[in-house]
Amino acid sequence: MRRISGYGVAIAVTPYLLIKIVWTFGLFLPTEQMGEAGWRTINAATAALAAVVILLAMAFCRPWGERLPASLVALPVWVGTGLLVPMVFLAPVLGPAAMARDKEAGAADIWAYEQILVMVSLVGIGIGLPLGLAGYAKARWPEALGGPTDYAERAGNTRQLQISLAGLVAAGSILLGVTKVYWATGGALGIDPALLDERDVWWHLLSFSTGVWALAGAWGLLVLTTRRGSRRFLPPMAAAWISSGTLFSQATYNSLSATRVDAQPSPEYPLAHALTSEAGIVLGAIMVMTILLVLHDRGRALRGEP
């Protein structure tokens, strides 16, 4: 699985990398605006990120990858997982919706072909990178995936801190999740009446996805810390891991995108948009820190360390 996923990701991300390099040099641009210096900088940065993804994919399937520092592997995969795994489920709808929206905005015809390649790359990464990470983690950190949820505690554990943090994060995630699902299903409280028509399919689906993952993360984190609700460790671990990355990465991306000159206005009131974005960043960061505490204590226990 590690080899297939690793090489599969490297192959899938290559079209994305090539497209971003071409755009950086101002060739085959969908719109004239993307020829500006700001857009070229963004394309160069995303090309560099695509190169990092290829290196990570190779690290997952080659022996030298297991000698890399843990943070060098886990951090970019956590961010990438949060950005791309939700897109795997949304791509069949968001892809055509994005192409239709860009065509209405006057994008060049070549963008339709480029966007297909971009979506194929993103879906390939969203599927292959987590599978590659799962095989890699099973070999390097078996306590991170397998076994039962419950285990015998060791002296000096941080379980009470974990439960306290999980309770706070779960409460915030449930509030954020309910808010996002409410907006996605047509709720207008907190939405600027003048921008009601700006709520397109893209916005509704992304809001719903964020809301669902926030609720899933609340469940997963509570199960990991209280050890009730699932006998197996993998389901709550996967839910909390993907949720934390999604909340942090999506909120960070939305905050950065809002600073672009040509950014579309958000339908939410500025305060509501700022609060939900900041909440996603904070909740995602605290959620992954709690996961690390769980993994630390669990690793000590399963390895029989004092």
N, C-alpha and C positions, 0 to 999 in steps of 0.2 A: 504493500500500500504506500509506503514511504517513497519508493522509487517511482511508481506510477504517478503519484500526486505531485512529487517534486518536478519531474520532467514535464508533466502535463501543465503545471502552472507556468514553467519557463516558456513553453511553446505558446500558451494562451496569451501571455502578457506581451509577447514580442510585437504583435500588431499595434497595441496601445503605445508601446515604447517608440516604435518607428513613427507613428502619427504625431506624437508629442514632439519628437525631434524635428520633424518636417515643419510643424507649426512654429516651433521656436525660431526657425530660419525664415518664417514668413511665407511659406509655400502652401498652396492648396487650402487656404483659409476659408472657413465657412462664411465669415462676415469680415467686413473691413475693420471693425473695431478690434478684432483679435490680432491685428497687425501692430497695435500700440505697444509701447514698452512694457506696461503693466501686465498685459496678457502674455507677452513673450516670456516675462519673468515667471509667471504662473506655469506656463507650459514647460519651461526649463526645469522648474522645481518638480513638477509631476513626472517628467521624464527621469529625473534622478530617483524619485520614489519607485518608479517602475523597475529601474535597474537594481534597487535594493531588494525588491520583491523577487527578482530572478536569483540574486545571491542567496536570499533566505530559502528559496525553493531548493537550490542546490545544497544548502547546508542541511536540509531535512533528509536528503537522500544520500549524502556522502559521509564517510566516517569522520572527516575533519570537522563536520558540523557539531558533533557532540563535545568538542573541545572548546567551543566558543563560550564566552561569558553568558550567563543566563539572561541578564538584562538586555544584552545585544540581540537576543533572539525573541524574548517574550514581549518587549515593549512595542516594536514595530508590528508584530503579529497581532497583538491586542488591538492596536489602532486599526490595522487593516481589516481584522475580523469584524470590528464594530461598524466600519464603513461599508463593507462589501457583502457580508452574509445576509443582511436584510434585503439587499438588492437582488439576491438570487431568487427570492420569492416574488419580488415586484417587477423584475425585468420584463416578463411577458406583456405586462400592461404599460409600464413606464417607458419602455423603449419606443413603441409606436407613438405614445402620447408625446414624448420629447421630440420625436422627428416631426410630428404634426405641428407642434408649437413653434419649433424653429423655422419650419417652412413658412408659417404665417408671418413670422418676424422677418422674412426675407433672406434666410440663409441660402447659400449657394447649393446647387443640386448635388455637388460632390459630397456635401455633408451627410446626405442620407447613407451613402456607402461607407463613409468614415464612421458614422455613428453605429452602424451594424457591427463593424470590427471592434469598436470601443466596447459595446455591450457584450460581445462574445468574450473579450478579454476580461472584463469585470466579472462576468458570471463564472468564467473559468477560474479566476483567482478566488472568488467567493466560495466555490466548491472545493477546489484543490488545496488551497492553503490551510484551512482548518483540518482537512483529512491528513495532510502532511504533518501538521503540528501534532495531531493525535498520535500518529505513529512515532514521531520523534519523542514526544513526551512520555509515551509508554516505555520506550527504551531508556530514556535518561532520567525521568521522574515518575516511576510507576505509581507512586502514591497520589499523583495528581488526577488519575483517571479511574483506576480499578478499585474493586473491593466494596465492602459495605459502607454505608454512611456513618454508622457508629463505630467507635473504637475505644480502647482503654486509654484513659488520659494519663499523661506524665506530669510529674511535679513541675511547677513553674509555667503551667499552660496559661493561655490568654483567653480562655473560653468566655469568661464574664465580660471582658472587653468586646469580644466578638459579638455576643448577644446584644449588648448595648448598642454597638454601632449598627448591627443589622436591623434592630428595631427602628432606629432613627432613619436609616436609609430606606427601609421598606415603607415607612409612613410617607416619606417624601416621594418615593417612586410610585406608590399607589395614587397619590394626589396628582402627580404629573401625568401618569398613565391615564387616569380617568379624564383629566382635562384634555389631553390629546385625542382620546377616542371620542369625547364629546364634540370637539371641533370637527373631527373627521366625519362624523355622522350628521353634520349640519348645524350644530349648536352655534349660536351667534353671540353669546355672552363673551365679551373680551375681544370681539372682532369689530374693526372699524366699519361702520355702515357704508362709508364711501368706497370701501374696497371689497365689498361682498362678492363682486363679480370676478375678483382676482383669485378666488379659491377654485383653481382648476383641478383636474384629475391628479396631477403630479402632487399638488399640495395636500389633497385629501389622503392619498395613499401613504405619503411620507409621514403625515401626522398620525395616521392609524398605526403604521408600522412602529413608530417610536412609542406610542401608547402601549401597544401589545408587548413590546420588549421590556418596557419599564415594569409592567405588571409581572411578566415572567421573571425578571430579575429579582423583584421583591420576594416572589415565592422561592426561587432558588437560593437566595441568601439566607432566608429564614430556615430553610431545610438544612443547609450546610452548618449553621451555627447551633440550632436547637436539636438537630439530628432526628427530627420527626417529619414524616410526610413522604419519605422515599427510602426504601431499604438500600438501593444502589446509589453510589456516590456520583456516577457520571451524569445522570439527567439534571440534578440541581446544579452541578458544577458547570455544565455546558450552558445552562440557562443564565446563570449569574455571570459567567465569563463573557458571553456574547452581549448580554444586556449592558454590562458595565462599559464595554467598548463602544456599543452603539450609542448610549447616552452621551458619553464623553466626546466621541469623534463627530457624531452628527451635530451636536450643539456647537462644538468648536468650528466645524466647517460652516455652519449657518452664520455664526457670528463673523467669521472672516469674509464670507461671501457678501454680507450686508454692507461691507465697507467699499465694495466696487462701485465705480461711478455709474456703470450701466446696470446695476443690480435692480431687479424688480422689487417693488415695495411689498413688504410682508402684510398679509391681511389683518394680522393681529395689531392691537394698539401697541405703540412702542414699549410701554411699560410691561404689558403682558408678554411680548416677544422677548424682552430682555430677561424677565424673571424666569420664563421657561427655559431659555438658553442657558442662563447661569445655573439654574437648578440641575439641568442635565450634566453640565461639566462637573459640578460639585458632587452630585450623587454618583456619577460614574467613577470618579476618582476615589471616593470613600469606599464604594462597593469593591473595587479591585484591591484596595488596601486590606479590606476585611478578608477577601479571598486569600490573599497572601498569608495572613495570620492563620487562617484555617489550614492552609497547605503546610505551613511551618510546623504547627503542632501535630498535624496528621503524619507528616514525614518522620518526625521524632518518634512518634508512637509506633509506627509500622516498622521502623528500622531498629526498634528496641533501644534507642538512646536514652540515657538517664535524664 
